[in-house]
Amino acid sequence: MKLCRWGRNGFEKAGMIDAQGQLRDLSSIVVNIDQETISPKGLARLRKIRAESLPLVRTNPRFGVPYTGISKFVAIGLNYIDHARETGAQIPSEPIIFMKATTSISGPNDDIDTPKNSTRLDYEAELGVVIGSKARYVSEEKALEYVAGYTLVNDVSERAFQMQSSQWDKGKGCDSFGPIGPWLVTTDEISNPQVLDIWLDVNTDRRQSSNTRNMIFSCAKLVSYCSNYMTLLPGDIITTGTPSGVALGIKDRNAYLQPGDIVTLGIKGLGEQRQKVVSFKA
């Protein structure tokens, strides 16, 4: 299933994408797509619904974050060898964990707001793993059993802020730095998350092009690893790192995002995002 939320910010309705890629109105079945909806029981109920039986949404509405109730926005750094090399970092021997503020979360096509005093605004196309069941000390072999599905994330970053200390969080958590969606695609449609093409363009320039098979640590490894250090709750998301091609690795200050730039990104089977970079607004 492909689940989503659509409509004005703060007034989103539940939706489902049918086999033809059309948006269907799910709001008569569920009021909201939340932690209960994406639990194993909730998803089992939704699987009984034929998407084509739902009302077709004939307009072209805004997509919101595909579900609500994210208590933790966990991020993984340097999880592709080529990305680690382009930044001059050592290849990690174990996953690097940091956190993105939940206030950074935005819809997949909402604007990227340039923070005050920003000088090195960057992008990162990433695969997001959405937890569907409480996970604590789970094995790598069983880790994906705790996953509700997958989604697309742009781990927007301000490198000058990020590099001010050994802790990356303040360069990762600004408002609008966490576009998620457009869909939550359940595991019955994505049986293997390690075979997905991933790409990102800035304006007409292809900056990132890779495949999730190139991750250093797999999705299963990351869910298991994180669950040893924090309890993962339904709705929590782990964004799994980015491949090479970020502005930081290009070593050209003109590669960083500027107001007016358009960022588009996608992952095979998970849809696409499109964001416009806008100037700082007080």
Secondary structure, 3 states (H helix, E strand, C coil): CEEEEECCCCCCEEEEECCCCCEEECCCCCCCCCCCCCCHHHHHHHCCCCHHHCCECCCCCCECCCCCCCCCEEEEECCEHHHHHHCCCCCCCCCEEEECCHHHEECCCCCEECCCCCCCEECCEEEEEEECCCECCCCCCCHHHHEEEEEEEECCEEHHHHCCCCCCHHHCCCCCCEEECCCEEECCCCCCCCCCEEEEEECCEEEEEEEHHHECCCHHHHHHHHHCCCCECCCCEEECCCCCCCHHHHCCHHHCCCCCCEEEEEECCCEEEEEEEECCCC
